[in-house]
């Protein structure tokens, strides 16, 4: 690639599109480093290379990555294309372990234990030390969500998933379970990462160096294209590794008689304008630099070099409005994490809130918040298209729950 690109990038800003083989670290006895293996520096620059190559391959410069063959193939965007998450699994990170004791004054568990133990109904006040609901700082929640957001990009060769505790040092303890997700009295296996709970995968699997493909400075990673790395029916390959189409970007109109398949979104509204469907389609993933050219006019500094995602969701919202990306012109940010009531004190202490994730108990269901999550409005830093007949209902949830659901109505 020659120097002198639009933003002054030189050849040094591009990495060769090369990848380690399946289970590379097993072949190399756990080292998988050296001249025969991809370096971290090269890998982080491959985003620039892929974007430049795809852009130059299309006369208009507009392109879109296809979905994986097992995920419907093609490039018709819809809300059901990404991973489905069971919010009940967030219990393992929302709660600390409780202890049974004959003395009720120091008993931190309710009278019954097991699957229904995630409650503070046995305490007089939600601020009581025996109420084991956790306060999760926003910075910790972001690390957890940023990690889980990667699973919506599986199938893209440049996406890597942290594999073992050494790799998680760069993420932090925020992604470890604190208790078993179905029993508050039992501590998890020490390497039980949150992903194992939410994806229902054996935690020991992520600890096996023989399954890893990359080693960057002692931090091990799984390739997102190796389906055997994710042996569970709850996780799927999202995108194709190597199939792309040249296309018309969202916001442009089709010519008379032109097929909607020519749209980057694979869909056009009644007026013939290429758009993302207004059924909670993820706009942030659409703008990912490894997924489409939709944000090609943004400088590379706006993107996360490890994932291709736009770092600032407010920029995604501004782009979506300026390009008229969503069918109904209505946007909302995710609601997985917010200030929520405490189970057992929903009525008696209505104004008491703690910052945490939705986990499916009744303290989340006031105003229908869990229903919004089920529709696909998940991660707080992701932006979603909203249908006009449901936009007001989401704002009602916002008022009922007294939480900050960030939304935007494009002019």
C-alpha positions in Angstrom: 0.0 0.0 0.0 1.5 3.3 -1.1 1.9 6.2 1.3 -0.1 9.4 1.2 -3.5 8.2 2.1 -6.4 10.6 3.0 -5.3 11.1 6.6 -1.5 11.1 5.9 -1.0 7.5 7.0 2.3 5.9 5.9 3.1 2.3 4.9 4.1 1.7 8.5 0.4 2.2 9.5 -0.6 -1.0 7.7 -0.2 -4.6 8.7 0.1 -7.6 6.5 -3.1 -9.7 6.5 -1.7 -12.9 8.1 -2.9 -15.1 11.0 -1.7 -17.9 13.2 -3.0 -21.4 12.5 -5.6 -23.1 14.6 -4.3 -23.9 18.1 -1.0 -22.4 17.2 0.2 -22.3 20.8 -0.3 -26.0 21.2 2.0 -26.6 18.2 4.6 -24.2 19.7 4.4 -25.7 23.3 2.7 -22.6 24.6 5.1 -20.0 23.3 3.7 -19.1 19.8 6.0 -16.2 19.5 8.9 -15.4 17.2 9.4 -14.8 13.4 6.9 -17.6 12.4 4.0 -15.9 14.3 2.0 -12.8 13.9 3.1 -9.9 16.1 0.9 -7.7 18.2 2.0 -4.6 16.3 1.2 -6.1 12.9 -2.2 -7.4 14.1 -3.3 -4.0 15.4 -2.6 -2.4 12.0 -4.5 -4.9 10.0 -7.7 -2.9 10.5 -6.2 -0.1 8.3 -5.1 -2.6 5.7 -8.5 -4.3 5.4 -10.3 -1.1 5.2 -8.0 0.3 2.5 -8.2 -2.9 0.4 -11.9 -3.2 0.6 -12.4 0.5 -0.2 -10.2 0.3 -3.2 -11.9 -2.8 -4.5 -15.2 -1.0 -4.9 -15.7 1.8 -7.5 -17.8 3.8 -5.1 -15.5 3.0 -2.2 -18.5 1.6 -0.3 -18.5 -2.0 1.0 -20.0 -4.3 3.6 -18.9 -7.5 5.2 -21.2 -10.5 4.8 -22.7 -12.4 7.7 -21.4 -15.9 8.4 -23.0 -18.7 6.3 -24.4 -20.2 9.6 -25.9 -16.8 10.4 -27.9 -16.4 7.3 -25.1 -15.3 5.0 -25.5 -12.2 2.8 -25.7 -8.7 4.2 -29.3 -8.2 5.2 -29.1 -6.5 8.6 -31.6 -7.4 11.4 -31.6 -7.4 15.2 -31.4 -11.2 15.4 -28.0 -11.3 13.7 -26.0 -10.8 16.9 -25.5 -12.9 20.0 -28.5 -13.5 22.3 -27.6 -12.8 26.0 -29.6 -14.2 29.0 -29.7 -11.3 31.4 -30.2 -13.7 34.3 -26.6 -14.7 34.0 -25.5 -11.3 35.2 -26.3 -12.5 38.7 -22.8 -14.0 39.0 -21.3 -10.5 38.8 -24.0 -8.4 40.5 -23.9 -10.3 43.8 -21.3 -11.3 46.4 -21.4 -14.6 48.1 -23.7 -14.9 51.1 -23.0 -17.0 54.2 -25.5 -19.0 56.2 -25.3 -18.6 60.0 -27.5 -19.6 62.9 -27.3 -16.1 64.3 -29.7 -14.0 62.2 -27.8 -10.8 63.0 -24.8 -12.0 61.0 -26.6 -14.3 58.5 -26.0 -12.7 55.1 -28.3 -15.1 53.3 -32.1 -15.2 53.3 -33.9 -18.0 55.0 -33.9 -20.1 51.8 -30.9 -20.6 49.7 -30.1 -21.9 46.2 -31.4 -20.6 42.9 -33.7 -18.0 44.6 -31.2 -16.7 47.0 -30.4 -13.5 45.2 -32.4 -11.1 47.3 -32.0 -8.7 50.3 -35.5 -9.3 51.7 -34.0 -10.6 54.9 -32.4 -7.2 55.7 -34.2 -4.2 57.2 -32.4 -1.8 54.9 -30.7 -2.3 51.4 -27.6 -0.6 52.8 -27.2 -3.3 55.4 -23.9 -5.2 55.3 -25.8 -8.4 55.0 -27.4 -7.3 51.8 -24.9 -8.7 49.3 -25.9 -6.8 46.2 -22.8 -5.2 44.6 -22.2 -1.6 43.6 -20.4 -1.8 40.2 -18.5 1.4 39.2 -19.2 2.6 35.7 -15.5 2.1 34.7 -15.8 -1.6 35.8 -19.0 -2.1 33.9 -17.5 -0.6 30.7 -14.7 -3.2 30.9 -17.2 -6.0 31.2 -19.4 -4.8 28.4 -16.5 -4.0 26.1 -15.3 -7.6 26.6 -18.8 -9.0 25.8 -19.2 -6.7 22.8 -16.4 -8.6 21.0 -18.7 -11.7 20.8 -20.9 -9.7 18.4 -17.9 -9.6 16.0 -17.0 -13.3 16.0 -15.9 -14.6 12.6 -13.7 -11.6 11.8 -10.1 -12.7 11.8 -8.8 -9.5 13.4 -11.0 -10.0 16.5 -9.4 -11.9 19.4 -10.9 -13.1 22.7 -8.9 -13.1 25.9 -8.2 -16.7 26.9 -6.6 -17.2 30.2 -6.0 -15.2 33.5 -2.8 -13.6 32.3 -4.7 -12.1 29.4 -7.4 -10.8 31.7 -4.9 -8.7 33.6 -5.4 -6.2 30.8 -9.1 -6.3 31.4 -9.2 -6.6 35.1 -11.1 -8.6 37.7 -14.3 -7.0 36.5 -15.0 -9.9 34.2 -14.7 -12.6 36.9 -17.9 -14.1 38.5 -18.2 -13.4 42.2 -20.7 -16.3 42.9 -22.3 -19.1 40.9 -25.0 -17.7 38.8 -27.6 -20.1 40.2 -26.5 -20.3 43.9 -25.5 -17.3 45.9 -23.9 -19.4 48.7 -21.3 -21.0 46.4 -18.2 -19.2 45.2 -17.2 -19.8 41.5 -14.2 -21.7 40.4 -11.4 -19.1 40.6 -10.9 -18.8 36.9 -14.6 -18.6 36.2 -14.8 -15.6 33.8 -18.1 -13.9 33.3 -18.2 -15.0 29.7 -18.3 -18.7 30.9 -21.4 -17.9 32.8 -23.2 -15.8 30.2 -22.2 -18.1 27.4 -22.7 -21.3 29.4 -19.3 -22.6 28.6 -17.0 -24.8 30.7 -14.6 -22.3 32.4 -11.7 -24.7 32.3 -11.9 -24.5 28.5 -10.8 -20.9 28.4 -7.8 -21.8 30.6 -6.3 -24.4 28.2 -3.3 -22.9 26.5 -3.5 -25.7 23.9 -6.7 -24.0 22.5 -5.1 -20.6 22.0 -3.8 -19.1 18.8 -2.0 -15.9 19.9 0.5 -14.9 22.6 1.2 -11.2 22.8 3.6 -10.5 25.6 2.4 -13.4 27.7 -1.3 -12.6 27.2 -3.0 -15.4 25.3 -5.9 -15.1 22.9 -8.4 -17.2 21.1 -9.1 -16.6 17.4 -12.7 -15.6 16.8 -12.8 -17.6 13.5 -12.1 -21.0 15.2 -15.5 -22.3 16.0 -14.1 -25.0 18.3 -13.0 -22.2 20.6 -16.7 -21.7 21.5 -18.3 -25.1 21.9 -21.7 -24.1 23.0 -25.1 -23.7 21.2 -25.4 -20.3 22.9 -22.7 -18.6 20.8 -22.5 -18.3 17.0 -20.2 -17.1 14.3 -21.6 -13.7 13.4 -19.6 -12.5 10.3 -17.9 -14.1 7.3 -14.1 -14.1 7.5 -13.6 -13.2 3.8 -16.8 -12.3 2.0 -17.7 -8.7 1.1 -20.0 -6.8 -1.2 -19.7 -3.4 -2.9 -22.9 -1.5 -2.1 -24.9 1.7 -1.6 -24.5 3.0 1.9 -27.5 3.7 4.2 -29.1 7.0 3.5 -28.8 6.8 -0.3 -31.8 6.1 -2.6 -32.0 3.2 -5.0 -32.7 3.8 -8.7 -36.1 2.8 -10.0 -36.3 -1.0 -10.2 -32.9 -1.4 -8.3 -32.9 -4.2 -5.8 -32.5 -3.6 -2.1 -29.7 -6.1 -2.1 -27.5 -3.3 -3.6 -27.9 -1.5 -0.2 -25.1 -2.0 2.3 -27.8 -2.8 4.8 -29.6 -5.2 2.4 -32.8 -3.3 3.0 -34.6 -0.2 1.7 -37.6 1.6 3.2 -40.9 2.3 1.3 -39.3 5.4 -0.4 -36.4 3.4 -1.7 -33.9 4.7 0.7 -31.2 2.3 2.0 -31.6 2.0 5.8 -31.1 -0.2 8.8 -34.4 -1.7 9.9 -36.0 0.1 12.8 -36.2 -3.1 14.9 -33.3 -2.5 17.3 -30.6 -3.2 14.7 -27.2 -2.4 16.2 -25.9 0.8 14.5 -22.5 0.7 16.3 -21.6 -2.7 14.8 -22.7 -1.5 11.3 -20.2 1.4 11.7 -17.4 -0.9 12.8 -14.3 -0.4 10.6 -13.9 -4.1 10.1 -17.6 -4.5 9.1 -18.3 -1.7 6.7 -17.1 1.5 5.0 -20.0 3.6 6.5 -17.6 5.6 8.7 -14.8 5.8 6.2 -14.5 9.6 6.5 -13.5 9.4 10.2 -9.9 9.5 11.1 -8.5 6.2 12.3 -7.9 7.7 15.7 -11.7 7.6 16.3 -11.6 3.8 16.2 -10.4 1.2 18.7 -7.4 -0.5 17.0 -8.2 -3.8 18.7 -11.9 -4.1 17.7 -12.6 -1.6 14.9 -15.4 0.0 16.9 -15.9 3.8 17.1 -14.8 4.7 20.6 -17.4 7.4 21.3 -21.1 6.4 21.0 -22.1 10.1 20.6 -20.2 10.1 17.3 -22.1 7.0 16.2 -25.4 8.8 17.0 -24.3 11.9 15.1 -23.2 9.9 12.1 -26.4 7.9 12.1 -28.5 11.1 12.1 -26.4 12.9 9.4 -26.5 9.8 7.1 -30.1 8.9 7.9 -29.1 5.4 8.7 -32.1 4.3 10.7 -35.4 3.6 9.1 -37.4 5.8 11.5 -34.6 8.2 12.4 -34.8 7.2 16.1 -31.9 6.0 18.2 -31.3 4.7 21.7 -28.3 3.5 23.6 -28.1 0.2 25.5 -29.5 -0.4 29.0 -27.6 -3.4 30.4 -26.1 -1.3 33.1 -27.8 1.4 35.2 -28.9 2.4 38.7 -31.5 -0.2 39.7 -33.6 -1.1 42.7 -32.6 -3.8 45.2 -34.6 -7.0 45.2 -36.5 -7.3 48.5 -36.8 -3.6 48.8 -38.5 -2.6 45.6 -41.5 -1.1 47.4 -40.1 -0.2 50.8 -37.0 1.6 49.6 -38.1 2.8 46.1 -35.5 5.6 45.9 -32.6 3.4 46.9 -30.6 2.4 43.8 -27.3 0.7 43.1 -25.3 0.7 39.9 -25.3 -2.8 38.5 -26.4 -4.9 35.5 -29.9 -6.1 34.7 -30.2 -9.7 36.1 -33.8 -10.6 35.7 -35.2 -10.2 39.1 -38.3 -8.1 39.9 -36.2 -5.1 40.8 -35.4 -4.8 37.1 -38.9 -5.2 35.7 -40.5 -2.0 36.9 -41.4 -0.1 33.7 -40.5 -3.1 31.5 -36.7 -2.6 31.4 -36.0 -6.3 30.9 -38.4 -6.3 27.9 -36.3 -3.6 26.3 -33.2 -5.7 26.8 -34.8 -8.7 25.3 -35.6 -6.7 22.2 -31.8 -6.4 21.7 -31.0 -3.0 23.4 -28.0 -4.4 25.3 -24.6 -2.6 25.7 -24.6 0.9 27.0 -22.0 2.1 24.5 -23.8 0.7 21.5 -26.4 2.5 19.5 -29.6 0.9 18.2 -32.3 1.8 15.7 -35.8 2.1 17.3 -39.2 1.7 15.6 -41.3 4.8 16.0 -44.3 2.9 17.5 -42.1 1.8 20.4 -39.9 4.9 20.9 -42.3 6.6 23.4 -42.6 3.3 25.3 -38.9 3.3 25.9 -39.0 6.9 27.1 -41.8 5.8 29.5 -39.4 3.1 30.9 -36.9 5.8 31.4 -39.3 7.9 33.4 -40.7 4.9 35.4 -37.3 3.6 36.3 -35.7 7.0 36.8 -32.6 5.9 34.8 -30.8 7.7 32.0 -31.7 5.9 28.8 -29.9 8.0 26.2 -31.9 8.5 23.1 -32.0 10.8 20.0 -34.6 11.7 17.4 -33.0 12.7 14.1 -34.5 15.8 12.4 
